[in-house]
């Protein structure tokens, strides 16, 4: 069973952008592409970097770690390149 968390209006997150929110003590990156919003763990699985500060790749449905350049799928959380080898959680 999934839980719904309201974090604000959709208009507060511009398409092609991301932002960090805190949900139950967990840092979550929200990423908006069109009218779709993705939620994933905000910390890169390779290093201590905020994914919500990284570049959003809309066509690929990925976000890039600003520290080391690994890109993570917004759908699965899987990294597509080194140095990250472990996925981040998706919600």
N, C-alpha and C positions, 0 to 999 in steps of 0.2 A: 504494500500500500504506500503510495507516495504522499508526501506532505507538501502543501502549498504555502509559500512564504511571500507575502506582499512586501516589495521593497521600494515601490514608488510607481508613478505613472510611466507608461511606455514613452511618452514625449520627453521624459527626463533623460533618455539615453538615445542619442542621435545615431542613425544608421551608420554602420562602418566604424563604430567606436566601442570602447569597453570602459568599465569602471569596477572598482573594488567595493564590495559590500560585506558586512559582517552578518552572518546568519548563525545564531546559536553558538557564538564564539568561534566560528569557522570563517576564514577569509575565502571569499568566493569572487571570481571574476565573472561579471556579466558582459556578454558580447552581443551586440545587436547587428544583424545583417537583414536589411529590409524590415519586415514585420516579425522576423524570427529572433528570439532571444535564447542564447545558450548560456549555461552556467557550468563552470568548471573550477576546480581547485586553483586558487590564485598563485600558488608557489610552484615554480619550475621544479621538476623532479630531479634535476641535475644540480642546481645551485639555488642559493637563496635570492631569487629574483621574483618580482611581482609580474605575473603574466598580464595583468590588467594594464600595465605600463607599456606593453609590447605592441607591435604593429599588428593590425587585423588584416588578414588576407581573405577578403570576401568571397572571391570566386572559388578558392580552395577550401573555405570553411575552416580556417586555421588561425591561430594566434602565435606570434613569434616571441620567444623569450628575449627581452631587451639586453640581457647580459651575455649570453653565449650563442644566440641565433637559432637554437632548436625551435622547430615549429610543431605545435600540438593540434591535433584534430579537435574541433569543437564538438564533434559528434561522439567520438570514441575516447578521447583523451590521449590517444597514442601519439608518441613523437614520430616525426618523419625523417629526422636526421640526428646525427651525433652533435654534441656530446650526450644529450639525453637518451637514455635507453629504457626508462620506465614511464608508464603512462601517469597522467594526473587524473584525479577523480572527476567524473562528470555527474551533473545533477539534473 
